[in-house]
Amino acid sequence: MRLILFLLALYPSLLLPVVALAKEGAAPHPNFLLVMVDDMGFSDLGCYGSEIDTPNMDKLAAGGVRFTQFYNTAKCHSSRVSLLSGRWCRQAGDESLSRAVNIPEVLAPAGYFTAMAGKWHLSKEPTDFAFQRYFGHLSGATNYYLGDKTFRLNGEKWTVPEKGFYTTIANVDFALKFIGEARSAKKPWMTYIAFNAPHAPLQPLEQDYRKYLGRYDVGWDTIRAARVAKQKQIGLLPASLQESPRPDHVRAWDQLDDAHQVWEAKRMAAYAGLIDRIDQEMGRLISDLEKAGELDNTVILFVSDNGACPYDRGRPEPDALPFDPKTTWSDSTGWAWARNSPFRYYKQNQFEGGISTPAILHWPAGLKQKPGSVIGAPAHIVDVLPTFAELAGAKLPETYPGREATPLAGISLAPIIAGGEIKARPPIHLLYSSDRGLRDGEWKLVSYKSQPWELYHIPTDRTELQNVAAQHPDIVQRMVKQWHDMSENVLMTKGKEIAPVATEATPHTNREWTNYDNPLTEGRLRQGKSQAATLPRARKGTTLSVEGTQLILQCTGNDPGLAFEKLAISQPGPYTLEFSLQSKSTGAGELYWTTEAETILPKGKHLDFEVKHDGEWHDMKLVIDEAKTLHGLRFDPCSGEGEVKIEGLTLKAADGKVLAKWP
Ligand SMILES: [Ca+2]
């Protein structure tokens, strides 16, 4: 009850019944084509400043509206939760969606044919959430050519063809098939396409890649400047806007050596190819709607789940061809900076570079804004459900079997679509892991990984360059309280996520940002003879690979982990084993050790340790309380299935001396 009263105090509009948008002459029951792209930066489309050819999206923008402050949650799965549920991710019950009623569950009872194609990334399957048709992968990322084992077609396992398959095209093939079924059934439809592009691995089609080879030899400083200039020239952003400068962790292009320039230019050609293909496939959808006479009364909404991704995972492969299905190029921090022009930071951060992405709405039959308009009002993907429900005249159910539905967090954008404006809206809550923020009116409160709160005045400082927290302690205090109130009462989040922020700032670093000092080698690091001697042995149910300084374990749940036999240690204990660990597996961690050759592990001594399987990196330190000299070790970071990455695995003596390091 306390929660409901709190929410009603915050959002009095929740009391109002849903009213169909009053529009004279507009046809009833518009169709909805909802498109979400993966990791597309704010400036990646032509109509948002890019040099990439996106004529179809530019045409949609010219006939519709572009939002300049359309926010997401800075991360894949949480944006998908908020998009479908109209609620903050934690509030909706995360991937389980257990505290939400979702778009297809609102539109299907109103007579809509509901379908989805592409990346799901949440619990169960789309067909468990009132999507009447589904084709795509349940996984968070997939090989564009080879797919993976999570592909489904209408609830059944679907085998990816060995040849001729490409995700971006397949998603549209199936979406068109589903739309055709809706037409045959003479029903209005809602189709949700969740492209995996341009998420890593960067695997463009050959022709789409070759088209852009050479275009990015000028480097990211030049491309970023050109994008910002275009954003101002086309009226997307004000001419007075001060773009954020290149951060220290991105090296100036002309300071890169030739090999790094060649490699990075190829990576951006791959991104451009992926985005060009999205546009071509959007063109195929638009042509189909035009031919069927449906383009006029279809609400097309195009959004991205988060800003460009800076996490440069894996070994560079500058000599590989990205259209070889076995090549898996990773993201580039320098290009992520350019792709998020003119903003700061990236995917996962709650700065504008992480949360602000393109959003285009096209609906000739109902949109009363001047075609080509730029909408500066803040909006968020939580607004999509209430907007679609209002445009469809669909009822928002207050209860749903098997769910504890919470009140909506989003508001309907119908007043903007009807040619008006939204003067005030409830605060936008921002949270992903330890990255936090709150947008309330003109102010934005933001914290980088729970570092001290920063405050920005968005109308005069959209690029977050002047932290005015010290000048406005009253505003900071009010907004911090609001953030905590919403976190606890609305999102129902607990523990570390709502702990107070740090009092002292430390440098913003990330081990997964590109390291320009890393040498470029040809192809993946092969496990050579000399290295094999220093590597642990993967146990029978575990596959071990080495990428850079990381040990990557693929665990099956049987015999998880690594064995270190015949350790050549010269010093008695106690010891510490230090490492960083990122796990997508399950179960507790265990460490076994022995000081004598005749004891076969797991006999000997052992300790248990806790592992967070949240996909985040955690620094860990295990104390091996042993007085004798180690002979063998067994290190099991999980007991279940899935991937575990270990970086900087180091055995140290009590005095801190490094005794062994892997790889
Ligand atoms: Ca994403």
Boltz pocket constraint, residues with backbone or C-beta under 6 A from the ligand:
constraints:
  - pocket:
      binder: B
      contacts: [[A, 37], [A, 38], [A, 39], [A, 75], [A, 76], [A, 199], [A, 305], [A, 306], [A, 307]]
      max_distance: 6.0
